[in-house]
Amino acid sequence: MFRPQDEGEAERIDLGALVYDASTFARLRELGAGPGMRCLDVGAGTGTVARLLLREAGVAEVVAVDRDIRFLAGERVAGLTALEADVTSPGFSPGLFDLVHARFVLMHLPSPARMVERLAGLLVPGGVLVLSDAVDLTTESAPRTPYTTAMRAMWLGLRETIGTDVSWVPGCPWLMVAAGLEAVAAEIHVPPLLPGSPISRFWAETWDRARAAMVGTGLVDDAGIDEAKRCLESPEYAGMSPGMLTTWGRRPATPS
């Protein structure tokens, strides 16, 4: 559905980066990202977070892993290693890192608890795991509008086709605790839906790519999706984007 070879896919991913990179980078810096650190960026996409870590935080190395690394090969940066791999594969073993980061990745993968445990196992003692995934704010208690209807159809359509599941995301802090991490905490970022904003453009383009799956749910038709896109373009519409829940925890410096 979101194939790297499709025209405009890199630009769609970068719209999300424009929305979330600042808050992601600020959190990574507060958690100590800096010189000398070896970092793993899982599901690196176009590499915006990896390059920020190298250029702005001055980390020593970022291993940027994705199942397709074509977007990482365009702009080379000293210290950036692009690794084409499937993190769910039993053979995935890239070494140990001071920082492991994944944004909007686990929500698309099966068995998130097992993935949290696996990523935690890639940390050196004292290393930090930072995970961000989407939180649905268009549940049944939200006002019913063309926008919220389209969002509900999108989440259901993604779940039925590619397995996306955000229902577990609020419980991510407990998954980190269960994985043996300490000093676990979380925060949520909800970008405003404004006409012409990167987040509004991101959702409009995402709906276009997911249109068949959304219509297939029976919750919305093509006209309904188009009406929802008009909501995103209207200064009169007041709605909330899905949030980004970021959770972090540290591997104990000494065995318990």
Buried (B, 14 or more C-beta within 10 A) or exposed (E): BEEBEEEEBBEBBBBBBBBBBEBBBEBBBEBBBBEEBBBBBBBBBBBBBBBBBBEEBEBBBBBBBBEEBBBBEEEEBEBBEBBEBEBEEEEBEBEBBBBBBBBBBBBBBEEBBEBBBBBBBBBBEEBBBBBBBBBBBBEEEBEEBBBBBBBBBBBBBBBEBEEBBBEBBBBBBBBBEBBBBEEBEBEBBBBEBEEEBBBBBBBBBBBBBBBEBBBBBEBBEEEBBBBBBEBBEEEEBEBBBBBBBBBBBBBEEEEE
